[in-house]
Amino acid sequence: MQGKESAAISRDLAKTISFLLLHLMVGFAVAYAFTGSIAISGGIALVEPCVNAVVFFFHERAWRQGKLSFLDLLLHRKSACSADAPAP
């Protein structure tokens, strides 16, 4: 059982690293297309994933608390912002 679990963790880690590299390359390419600067594009490509990680953390916490409904957020319904409002 531990062999399968270890292999699954290794696969997940490999997928995470490959996605990170892909994300960095796409971010760099898009930033370079807009700026034409290797330095600025490199900075954006490195900073953006860090900002996304922080945003993702708070996004997950908000959803875990059950206070957010994606549809409510899209439709700007008041219940999405109010903790004591009834769910639709």
Secondary structure, DSSP 8 states (H G I E B T S, - for coil): -HHHHHHHHHHHHHHHHHHHHHHHHHHHHHHHHHH--HHHHHHHHHHHHHHHHHHHHHHHHHHHTT---HHHHHTT-GGGT-TTS---
